[in-house]
Amino acid sequence: MEIQEEPLVVIAGAGAFGTALGNALCSNKTITVRLLTIEKEVEEGINNTRINSVYFPNSILRKRLKATADPSILGKAQFLILAIPSAACVHYLEEIRPYLKSDTIIINTAKGFGEGNVIISEYIENHFPNPVAALKGPSFAVELLNYMPTAFTFASHDKATFDAFSALIQGANIQLDFSTDIRGVELLSILKNMYAIILGVIDAHYNSANVRFLVLTKVFKEMSKVLLTFGGKSETMLNFCGYGDFGLTSINDLSRNRTMGLLIGKGFIKDMVSDNIVLEGKRTLNVFYSKIAEEKMGINAIRNFPILLELYKLFNRDYDQRKFVMNVINA
């Protein structure tokens, strides 16, 4: 009798999120999960001590979670989950192309534009024959690792792809909702970083629940408008990737972009955001400003997005923060 091999899930990236997701998926004892990493210290630590000493030095990982630096493992993978920085995804995909099977399902978890300001899942669809999906939601890696129930939106044009992934999460602390709006899901994962900075700046000036949720509501509406402008669907705002991820990123202090907004608002970063600071929100802002002003509707069209315009002025001009705050509140 032929023995059926366990489905192999390869997670590219053994950083905080890749490690946490891999550990969660190992709840399913019918699959094999491997972290594909270029960090030798991380690989050896996970395999020898069950500790990712770089990202989670105080946490013991599941026995079944292993790491490798050998990309040839992709030749056996049914699923490839991208858990690397968004700016590195395009180059990485081209690098591993020789190892990939054409039927491996590629799932993007990176929240940001790829190299050349492309939407990563669309790049994969246009340059690879593989089935493609996006996995985005309100998820801090440390809480996922600590077995807190965690939600994601799984986006794919083919529900069979969603069903296949759903089978992987049996027993894991993960809940899913589904969308066919891959573009919208990807866009929201990018937009929420940009708008979270605004909530941080506002909260630095007004420690007020009334003001916070006044602005939160206005920002949510403008995000919906941006989403529709760039081809997303309005209902996607109500998925985990929309309302959930935006809320988590905007009002929780574990969020890097919200924290950056707080620091700016308190005056700790005098030059606003240094070019030496990696910040998804600032890069996102400049891309969307350019696309709206130059590609979509002309330079005056940016005024249809007053909150985005205010953040652009704050980042790119000598702009009074008090004026920024009041203009956002009254937008």
Stockholm file with secondary structure:
# STOCKHOLM 1.0

chainA/1-331         MEIQEEPLVVIAGAGAFGTALGNALCSNKTITVRLLTIEKEVEEGINNTRINSVYFPNSILRKRLKATADPSILGKAQFLILAIPSAACVHYLEEIRPYLKSDTIIINTAKGFGEGNVIISEYIENHFPNPVAALKGPSFAVELLNYMPTAFTFASHDKATFDAFSALIQGANIQLDFSTDIRGVELLSILKNMYAIILGVIDAHYNSANVRFLVLTKVFKEMSKVLLTFGGKSETMLNFCGYGDFGLTSINDLSRNRTMGLLIGKGFIKDMVSDNIVLEGKRTLNVFYSKIAEEKMGINAIRNFPILLELYKLFNRDYDQRKFVMNVINA
#=GR chainA/1-331 SS CCCCCCCEEEEECCSHHHHHHHHHHTTCTTSEEEEECSCHHHHHHHHHHSCBTTTBTTCCCCTTCEEECCGGGGGGCSEEEECSCHHHHHHHHHHHGGGCCTTCEEEECCCSCBTTTBCHHHHHHHHCCSCEEEEECSCCHHHHHTTCCEEEEEECSCHHHHHHHHHHTTTSSEEEEEESCHHHHHHHHHHHHHHHHHHHHHHHHCCCHHHHHHHHHHHHHHHHHHHHHTTCCGGGGGSIIIIIHHHHHHHCTTCHHHHHHHHHHTTSSTTSSCTTSCCHHHHHHHHHHHIIIIIISCGGGGGGSHHHHHHHHHHHSCCCHHHHHHHHHTC
#=GC SS_cons         CCCCCCCEEEEECCSHHHHHHHHHHTTCTTSEEEEECSCHHHHHHHHHHSCBTTTBTTCCCCTTCEEECCGGGGGGCSEEEECSCHHHHHHHHHHHGGGCCTTCEEEECCCSCBTTTBCHHHHHHHHCCSCEEEEECSCCHHHHHTTCCEEEEEECSCHHHHHHHHHHTTTSSEEEEEESCHHHHHHHHHHHHHHHHHHHHHHHHCCCHHHHHHHHHHHHHHHHHHHHHTTCCGGGGGSIIIIIHHHHHHHCTTCHHHHHHHHHHTTSSTTSSCTTSCCHHHHHHHHHHHIIIIIISCGGGGGGSHHHHHHHHHHHSCCCHHHHHHHHHTC
//
